[in-house]
Amino acid sequence: MKTHLVTTLKRNATKILTQLAQDQSPVLITQHGVPTAYLVDVVTFEALQSRLRLLEGITRGEKAIQEGRVSTHVQAKRRLGRWLE
């Protein structure tokens, strides 16, 4: 992973973004020696968002199971049947 100062990003944004698109490797941006942001290409960002939504759904499902908010297959089929008619 590459690291750039925020001032370098300001001066060379086009070059850095072109390299980012080619490498598809995150770029760490620092300000006053402190990490402040990551730059990622669009494809990587969208894939991360998709994975995050999936993991959040799994987490909600696991929580529902722990809280006893579950249905049998027959109950679920009956409930969904109302929507599919």
MOPAC internal coordinates of N, CA, C and O (Angstrom, degrees):
PM7 1SCF
backbone

  N    0.0000 0     0.00 0     0.00 0    0    0    0
  C    1.4468 1     0.00 0     0.00 0    1    0    0
  C    1.5260 1   108.08 1     0.00 0    2    1    0
  O    1.2310 1   121.61 1   -42.86 1    3    2    1
  N    1.3122 1   114.52 1   137.14 1    3    2    1
  C    1.4564 1   119.90 1   178.82 1    5    3    2
  C    1.5213 1   109.65 1   -90.40 1    6    5    3
  O    1.2310 1   121.31 1   -26.43 1    7    6    5
  N    1.3287 1   115.09 1   153.57 1    7    6    5
  C    1.4566 1   122.03 1   176.64 1    9    7    6
  C    1.5196 1   108.15 1  -125.69 1   10    9    7
  O    1.2310 1   120.71 1   -44.90 1   11   10    9
  N    1.3258 1   116.26 1   135.10 1   11   10    9
  C    1.4643 1   121.48 1   178.27 1   13   11   10
  C    1.5171 1   109.57 1  -133.15 1   14   13   11
  O    1.2310 1   121.60 1   -32.41 1   15   14   13
  N    1.3279 1   114.54 1   147.59 1   15   14   13
  C    1.4527 1   120.42 1   171.77 1   17   15   14
  C    1.5252 1   108.47 1   -72.70 1   18   17   15
  O    1.2310 1   120.29 1   -27.65 1   19   18   17
  N    1.3065 1   117.05 1   152.35 1   19   18   17
  C    1.4597 1   120.56 1   178.63 1   21   19   18
  C    1.5265 1   110.05 1   -60.85 1   22   21   19
  O    1.2310 1   119.85 1   145.62 1   23   22   21
  N    1.3201 1   117.88 1   -34.38 1   23   22   21
  C    1.4672 1   120.09 1   178.24 1   25   23   22
  C    1.5308 1   111.25 1   -67.01 1   26   25   23
  O    1.2310 1   120.20 1   144.74 1   27   26   25
  N    1.3300 1   117.23 1   -35.26 1   27   26   25
  C    1.4648 1   120.82 1   175.66 1   29   27   26
  C    1.5201 1   109.79 1   -65.11 1   30   29   27
  O    1.2310 1   120.45 1   139.48 1   31   30   29
  N    1.3173 1   116.75 1   -40.52 1   31   30   29
  C    1.4665 1   120.85 1   177.27 1   33   31   30
  C    1.5249 1   110.21 1   -60.91 1   34   33   31
  O    1.2310 1   120.49 1   136.51 1   35   34   33
  N    1.3233 1   116.68 1   -43.49 1   35   34   33
  C    1.4637 1   120.15 1   179.81 1   37   35   34
  C    1.5248 1   111.48 1   -61.25 1   38   37   35
  O    1.2310 1   120.63 1   138.11 1   39   38   37
  N    1.3247 1   116.40 1   -41.89 1   39   38   37
  C    1.4679 1   121.24 1  -176.15 1   41   39   38
  C    1.5287 1   112.91 1   -77.39 1   42   41   39
  O    1.2310 1   120.59 1   146.33 1   43   42   41
  N    1.3346 1   116.48 1   -33.67 1   43   42   41
  C    1.4578 1   121.02 1  -171.82 1   45   43   42
  C    1.5272 1   113.08 1  -125.07 1   46   45   43
  O    1.2310 1   120.20 1  -144.00 1   47   46   45
  N    1.3098 1   117.23 1    36.00 1   47   46   45
  C    1.4657 1   120.97 1  -174.35 1   49   47   46
  C    1.5230 1   112.03 1   -56.54 1   50   49   47
  O    1.2310 1   119.88 1   133.42 1   51   50   49
  N    1.3092 1   117.83 1   -46.58 1   51   50   49
  C    1.4653 1   120.81 1  -177.29 1   53   51   50
  C    1.5246 1   110.73 1   -61.67 1   54   53   51
  O    1.2310 1   120.46 1   134.98 1   55   54   53
  N    1.3163 1   116.73 1   -45.02 1   55   54   53
  C    1.4670 1   121.29 1   179.91 1   57   55   54
  C    1.5249 1   111.02 1   -63.69 1   58   57   55
  O    1.2310 1   120.27 1   135.03 1   59   58   57
  N    1.3171 1   117.09 1   -44.97 1   59   58   57
  C    1.4670 1   121.73 1  -178.96 1   61   59   58
  C    1.5278 1   110.48 1   -65.03 1   62   61   59
  O    1.2310 1   120.06 1   137.35 1   63   62   61
  N    1.3240 1   117.49 1   -42.65 1   63   62   61
  C    1.4633 1   121.13 1   179.67 1   65   63   62
  C    1.5245 1   111.54 1   -67.14 1   66   65   63
  O    1.2310 1   120.12 1   143.24 1   67   66   65
  N    1.3187 1   117.38 1   -36.76 1   67   66   65
  C    1.4631 1   120.61 1   176.87 1   69   67   66
  C    1.5261 1   110.29 1   -63.88 1   70   69   67
  O    1.2310 1   120.92 1   134.76 1   71   70   69
  N    1.3324 1   115.84 1   -45.24 1   71   70   69
  C    1.4621 1   120.21 1   178.56 1   73   71   70
  C    1.5338 1   110.90 1   -63.87 1   74   73   71
  O    1.2310 1   120.65 1   141.03 1   75   74   73
  N    1.3199 1   116.36 1   -38.97 1   75   74   73
  C    1.4644 1   121.50 1   178.37 1   77   75   74
  C    1.5305 1   110.77 1   -61.25 1   78   77   75
  O    1.2310 1   120.55 1   137.13 1   79   78   77
  N    1.3103 1   116.55 1   -42.87 1   79   78   77
  C    1.4598 1   120.57 1   179.85 1   81   79   78
  C    1.5285 1   110.92 1   -64.99 1   82   81   79
  O    1.2310 1   120.29 1   144.49 1   83   82   81
  N    1.3223 1   117.06 1   -35.51 1   83   82   81
  C    1.4623 1   120.93 1   179.84 1   85   83   82
  C    1.5248 1   111.71 1   -73.88 1   86   85   83
  O    1.2310 1   120.52 1   132.14 1   87   86   85
  N    1.3280 1   116.60 1   -47.86 1   87   86   85
  C    1.4675 1   121.91 1  -174.78 1   89   87   86
  C    1.5193 1   113.40 1   -79.48 1   90   89   87
  O    1.2310 1   120.48 1   149.95 1   91   90   89
  N    1.3184 1   116.68 1   -30.05 1   91   90   89
  C    1.4626 1   123.46 1  -172.93 1   93   91   90
  C    1.5278 1   111.23 1    51.66 1   94   93   91
  O    1.2310 1   121.44 1  -141.70 1   95   94   93
  N    1.3209 1   114.85 1    38.30 1   95   94   93
  C    1.4591 1   121.75 1   177.90 1   97   95   94
  C    1.5301 1   107.72 1  -117.55 1   98   97   95
  O    1.2310 1   119.51 1   -48.49 1   99   98   97
  N    1.3203 1   118.54 1   131.51 1   99   98   97
  C    1.4655 1   120.41 1  -177.64 1  101   99   98
  C    1.5334 1   112.22 1   -56.24 1  102  101   99
  O    1.2310 1   121.44 1   -29.31 1  103  102  101
  N    1.3166 1   114.86 1   150.69 1  103  102  101
  C    1.4526 1   122.13 1   177.16 1  105  103  102
  C    1.5255 1   107.08 1  -118.42 1  106  105  103
  O    1.2310 1   120.76 1   -54.13 1  107  106  105
  N    1.3208 1   116.14 1   125.87 1  107  106  105
  C    1.4623 1   121.14 1   177.75 1  109  107  106
  C    1.5201 1   108.65 1   -88.19 1  110  109  107
  O    1.2310 1   120.40 1   -50.70 1  111  110  109
  N    1.3191 1   116.84 1   129.30 1  111  110  109
  C    1.4545 1   122.58 1   177.84 1  113  111  110
  C    1.5246 1   108.01 1  -106.44 1  114  113  111
  O    1.2310 1   121.16 1   -50.42 1  115  114  113
  N    1.3331 1   115.39 1   129.58 1  115  114  113
  C    1.4588 1   119.77 1   179.36 1  117  115  114
  C    1.5224 1   109.93 1  -116.13 1  118  117  115
  O    1.2310 1   121.74 1   -28.03 1  119  118  117
  N    1.3141 1   114.27 1   151.97 1  119  118  117
  C    1.4615 1   121.18 1   176.60 1  121  119  118
  C    1.5177 1   107.07 1  -134.19 1  122  121  119
  O    1.2310 1   120.76 1   -59.97 1  123  122  121
  N    1.3186 1   116.15 1   120.03 1  123  122  121
  C    1.4638 1   122.36 1  -176.40 1  125  123  122
  C    1.5333 1   110.80 1    56.68 1  126  125  123
  O    1.2310 1   120.94 1  -142.71 1  127  126  125
  N    1.3347 1   115.80 1    37.29 1  127  126  125
  C    1.4581 1   121.24 1   177.77 1  129  127  126
  C    1.5183 1   115.25 1    78.73 1  130  129  127
  O    1.2310 1   120.41 1  -176.60 1  131  130  129
  N    1.3258 1   116.83 1     3.40 1  131  130  129
  C    1.4639 1   121.31 1  -178.27 1  133  131  130
  C    1.5316 1   109.02 1  -109.73 1  134  133  131
  O    1.2310 1   119.70 1   -50.11 1  135  134  133
  N    1.3458 1   118.18 1   129.89 1  135  134  133
  C    1.4686 1   119.75 1   176.11 1  137  135  134
  C    1.5327 1   110.17 1   -60.54 1  138  137  135
  O    1.2310 1   120.99 1   -51.34 1  139  138  137
  N    1.3484 1   115.71 1   128.66 1  139  138  137
  C    1.4685 1   118.96 1  -177.78 1  141  139  138
  C    1.5203 1   114.17 1  -122.54 1  142  141  139
  O    1.2310 1   120.31 1   155.38 1  143  142  141
  N    1.3367 1   117.01 1   -24.62 1  143  142  141
  C    1.4669 1   118.27 1  -177.63 1  145  143  142
  C    1.5181 1   110.14 1  -162.91 1  146  145  143
  O    1.2310 1   121.60 1   -20.70 1  147  146  145
  N    1.3212 1   114.54 1   159.30 1  147  146  145
  C    1.4582 1   121.79 1   171.12 1  149  147  146
  C    1.5194 1   107.60 1  -116.26 1  150  149  147
  O    1.2310 1   120.68 1   -40.44 1  151  150  149
  N    1.3056 1   116.31 1   139.56 1  151  150  149
  C    1.4561 1   121.86 1   170.54 1  153  151  150
  C    1.5147 1   107.31 1  -103.50 1  154  153  151
  O    1.2310 1   120.49 1   -48.53 1  155  154  153
  N    1.3252 1   116.67 1   131.47 1  155  154  153
  C    1.4605 1   121.09 1   175.88 1  157  155  154
  C    1.5189 1   108.09 1  -132.48 1  158  157  155
  O    1.2310 1   120.78 1   -27.20 1  159  158  157
  N    1.3326 1   116.11 1   152.80 1  159  158  157
  C    1.4540 1   119.82 1   178.13 1  161  159  158
  C    1.5246 1   109.70 1   -71.46 1  162  161  159
  O    1.2310 1   120.91 1   -16.96 1  163  162  161
  N    1.3104 1   115.86 1   163.04 1  163  162  161
  C    1.4690 1   122.49 1  -175.04 1  165  163  162
  C    1.5282 1   111.71 1   -61.09 1  166  165  163
  O    1.2310 1   120.09 1   136.15 1  167  166  165
  N    1.3224 1   117.44 1   -43.85 1  167  166  165
  C    1.4751 1   120.50 1  -177.63 1  169  167  166
  C    1.5208 1   110.02 1   -61.71 1  170  169  167
  O    1.2310 1   120.42 1   134.76 1  171  170  169
  N    1.3312 1   116.81 1   -45.24 1  171  170  169
  C    1.4706 1   121.03 1   179.31 1  173  171  170
  C    1.5252 1   110.77 1   -63.39 1  174  173  171
  O    1.2310 1   120.46 1   135.26 1  175  174  173
  N    1.3329 1   116.72 1   -44.74 1  175  174  173
  C    1.4595 1   120.51 1  -179.61 1  177  175  174
  C    1.5189 1   111.11 1   -60.21 1  178  177  175
  O    1.2310 1   120.37 1   133.25 1  179  178  177
  N    1.3385 1   116.90 1   -46.75 1  179  178  177
  C    1.4684 1   120.14 1  -179.01 1  181  179  178
  C    1.5247 1   111.22 1   -65.04 1  182  181  179
  O    1.2310 1   119.91 1   143.57 1  183  182  181
  N    1.3260 1   117.79 1   -36.43 1  183  182  181
  C    1.4637 1   120.50 1   177.49 1  185  183  182
  C    1.5255 1   110.26 1   -66.25 1  186  185  183
  O    1.2310 1   120.28 1   139.53 1  187  186  185
  N    1.3318 1   117.06 1   -40.47 1  187  186  185
  C    1.4683 1   120.58 1   177.81 1  189  187  186
  C    1.5227 1   111.14 1   -64.10 1  190  189  187
  O    1.2310 1   120.37 1   139.15 1  191  190  189
  N    1.3287 1   116.90 1   -40.85 1  191  190  189
  C    1.4611 1   120.40 1   178.13 1  193  191  190
  C    1.5228 1   111.09 1   -63.17 1  194  193  191
  O    1.2310 1   120.60 1   138.79 1  195  194  193
  N    1.3121 1   116.46 1   -41.21 1  195  194  193
  C    1.4605 1   121.00 1   178.62 1  197  195  194
  C    1.5265 1   111.01 1   -62.97 1  198  197  195
  O    1.2310 1   120.63 1   135.05 1  199  198  197
  N    1.3189 1   116.40 1   -44.95 1  199  198  197
  C    1.4742 1   120.56 1   177.81 1  201  199  198
  C    1.5176 1   111.33 1   -62.84 1  202  201  199
  O    1.2310 1   120.79 1   140.19 1  203  202  201
  N    1.3242 1   116.09 1   -39.81 1  203  202  201
  C    1.4572 1   120.09 1   179.92 1  205  203  202
  C    1.5262 1   111.15 1   -63.35 1  206  205  203
  O    1.2310 1   120.34 1   136.56 1  207  206  205
  N    1.3433 1   116.96 1   -43.44 1  207  206  205
  C    1.4767 1   119.93 1   177.44 1  209  207  206
  C    1.5277 1   110.78 1   -61.12 1  210  209  207
  O    1.2310 1   120.31 1   138.54 1  211  210  209
  N    1.3202 1   117.02 1   -41.46 1  211  210  209
  C    1.4586 1   121.22 1   178.86 1  213  211  210
  C    1.5291 1   110.88 1   -62.40 1  214  213  211
  O    1.2310 1   120.57 1   132.94 1  215  214  213
  N    1.3250 1   116.52 1   -47.06 1  215  214  213
  C    1.4684 1   120.22 1   179.87 1  217  215  214
  C    1.5257 1   111.79 1   -64.30 1  218  217  215
  O    1.2310 1   120.32 1   142.97 1  219  218  217
  N    1.3321 1   116.99 1   -37.03 1  219  218  217
  C    1.4630 1   119.64 1   177.29 1  221  219  218
  C    1.5294 1   110.69 1   -64.88 1  222  221  219
  O    1.2310 1   120.24 1   141.74 1  223  222  221
  N    1.3222 1   117.14 1   -38.26 1  223  222  221
  C    1.4650 1   120.85 1   177.10 1  225  223  222
  C    1.5169 1   111.45 1   -64.52 1  226  225  223
  O    1.2310 1   120.69 1   137.87 1  227  226  225
  N    1.3220 1   116.29 1   -42.13 1  227  226  225
  C    1.4666 1   120.50 1   177.63 1  229  227  226
  C    1.5227 1   110.00 1   -62.73 1  230  229  227
  O    1.2310 1   120.36 1   137.82 1  231  230  229
  N    1.3183 1   116.92 1   -42.18 1  231  230  229
  C    1.4676 1   121.41 1   179.41 1  233  231  230
  C    1.5236 1   110.85 1   -62.22 1  234  233  231
  O    1.2310 1   120.29 1   136.95 1  235  234  233
  N    1.3472 1   117.05 1   -43.05 1  235  234  233
  C    1.4770 1   119.95 1   177.59 1  237  235  234
  C    1.5185 1   110.52 1   -62.45 1  238  237  235
  O    1.2310 1   120.16 1   140.11 1  239  238  237
  N    1.3299 1   117.31 1   -39.89 1  239  238  237
  C    1.4613 1   121.18 1   178.84 1  241  239  238
  C    1.5194 1   112.21 1   -64.78 1  242  241  239
  O    1.2310 1   120.76 1   137.07 1  243  242  241
  N    1.3284 1   116.15 1   -42.93 1  243  242  241
  C    1.4659 1   119.76 1   178.73 1  245  243  242
  C    1.5213 1   111.05 1   -64.70 1  246  245  243
  O    1.2310 1   120.51 1   141.73 1  247  246  245
  N    1.3250 1   116.63 1   -38.27 1  247  246  245
  C    1.4671 1   120.41 1   178.19 1  249  247  246
  C    1.5277 1   110.41 1   -65.41 1  250  249  247
  O    1.2310 1   120.56 1   139.00 1  251  250  249
  N    1.3305 1   116.54 1   -41.00 1  251  250  249
  C    1.4673 1   120.38 1   178.60 1  253  251  250
  C    1.5203 1   110.50 1   -61.71 1  254  253  251
  O    1.2310 1   120.43 1   139.07 1  255  254  253
  N    1.3268 1   116.79 1   -40.93 1  255  254  253
  C    1.4653 1   120.46 1   178.08 1  257  255  254
  C    1.5192 1   110.50 1   -62.81 1  258  257  255
  O    1.2310 1   120.15 1   134.39 1  259  258  257
  N    1.3375 1   117.32 1   -45.61 1  259  258  257
  C    1.4682 1   121.23 1   179.57 1  261  259  258
  C    1.5196 1   111.79 1   -61.34 1  262  261  259
  O    1.2310 1   120.63 1   145.88 1  263  262  261
  N    1.3399 1   116.40 1   -34.12 1  263  262  261
  C    1.4658 1   120.84 1  -178.65 1  265  263  262
  C    1.5288 1   111.73 1   -87.26 1  266  265  263
  O    1.2310 1   120.24 1  -179.54 1  267  266  265
  N    1.3032 1   117.15 1     0.46 1  267  266  265
  C    1.4533 1   120.59 1   178.10 1  269  267  266
  C    1.5160 1   114.31 1    78.32 1  270  269  267
  O    1.2310 1   120.18 1  -165.94 1  271  270  269
  N    1.3115 1   117.26 1    14.06 1  271  270  269
  C    1.4680 1   120.57 1   179.04 1  273  271  270
  C    1.5279 1   108.59 1   -88.64 1  274  273  271
  O    1.2310 1   121.25 1  -104.79 1  275  274  273
  N    1.3141 1   115.21 1    75.21 1  275  274  273
  C    1.4610 1   121.80 1  -177.44 1  277  275  274
  C    1.5236 1   109.72 1  -129.80 1  278  277  275
  O    1.2310 1   121.29 1   -18.67 1  279  278  277
  N    1.3210 1   115.14 1   161.33 1  279  278  277
  C    1.4663 1   121.65 1   177.67 1  281  279  278
  C    1.5148 1   108.71 1  -130.83 1  282  281  279
  O    1.2310 1   121.23 1   -28.00 1  283  282  281
  N    1.3140 1   115.26 1   152.00 1  283  282  281
  C    1.4563 1   119.00 1   173.06 1  285  283  282
  C    1.5245 1   107.60 1   -75.25 1  286  285  283
  O    1.2310 1   121.14 1   -10.84 1  287  286  285
  N    1.3109 1   115.43 1   169.16 1  287  286  285
  C    1.4666 1   120.35 1   178.18 1  289  287  286
  C    1.5291 1   110.22 1   -60.68 1  290  289  287
  O    1.2310 1   120.42 1   136.67 1  291  290  289
  N    1.2978 1   116.80 1   -43.33 1  291  290  289
  C    1.4746 1   121.54 1  -179.14 1  293  291  290
  C    1.5260 1   110.07 1   -63.09 1  294  293  291
  O    1.2310 1   119.99 1   135.74 1  295  294  293
  N    1.3372 1   117.62 1   -44.26 1  295  294  293
  C    1.4594 1   120.70 1   179.20 1  297  295  294
  C    1.5292 1   110.97 1   -63.06 1  298  297  295
  O    1.2310 1   120.53 1   136.17 1  299  298  297
  N    1.2992 1   116.59 1   -43.83 1  299  298  297
  C    1.4665 1   120.62 1  -179.78 1  301  299  298
  C    1.5234 1   110.90 1   -63.92 1  302  301  299
  O    1.2310 1   120.51 1   137.33 1  303  302  301
  N    1.3179 1   116.63 1   -42.67 1  303  302  301
  C    1.4601 1   121.59 1   179.78 1  305  303  302
  C    1.5312 1   110.21 1   -62.27 1  306  305  303
  O    1.2310 1   120.83 1   138.15 1  307  306  305
  N    1.3320 1   116.02 1   -41.85 1  307  306  305
  C    1.4605 1   120.76 1   179.85 1  309  307  306
  C    1.5398 1   109.58 1   -64.60 1  310  309  307
  O    1.2310 1   120.56 1   135.70 1  311  310  309
  N    1.3150 1   116.53 1   -44.30 1  311  310  309
  C    1.4609 1   121.57 1  -179.29 1  313  311  310
  C    1.5338 1   110.74 1   -64.47 1  314  313  311
  O    1.2310 1   120.38 1   136.25 1  315  314  313
  N    1.3111 1   116.88 1   -43.75 1  315  314  313
  C    1.4525 1   120.75 1   179.90 1  317  315  314
  C    1.5217 1   112.08 1   -71.02 1  318  317  315
  O    1.2310 1   120.81 1   150.22 1  319  318  317
  N    1.3161 1   116.06 1   -29.78 1  319  318  317
  C    1.4574 1   120.34 1   178.78 1  321  319  318
  C    1.5126 1   112.35 1   -59.11 1  322  321  319
  O    1.2310 1   120.34 1   146.11 1  323  322  321
  N    1.3263 1   116.95 1   -33.89 1  323  322  321
  C    1.4661 1   121.42 1   177.73 1  325  323  322
  C    1.5248 1   110.48 1   -62.35 1  326  325  323
  O    1.2310 1   120.50 1   142.78 1  327  326  325
  N    1.3123 1   116.65 1   -37.22 1  327  326  325
  C    1.4699 1   121.31 1  -177.28 1  329  327  326
  C    1.5204 1   111.63 1   -79.87 1  330  329  327
  O    1.2310 1   120.15 1   153.20 1  331  330  329
  N    1.2950 1   117.31 1   -26.80 1  331  330  329
  C    1.4643 1   121.20 1  -173.77 1  333  331  330
  C    1.5209 1   113.37 1   -91.55 1  334  333  331
  O    1.2310 1   119.95 1   172.24 1  335  334  333
  N    1.3086 1   117.71 1    -7.76 1  335  334  333
  C    1.4717 1   121.15 1  -178.01 1  337  335  334
  C    1.4903 1   111.78 1   -75.16 1  338  337  335
  O    1.2310 1   120.10 1   180.00 1  339  338  337

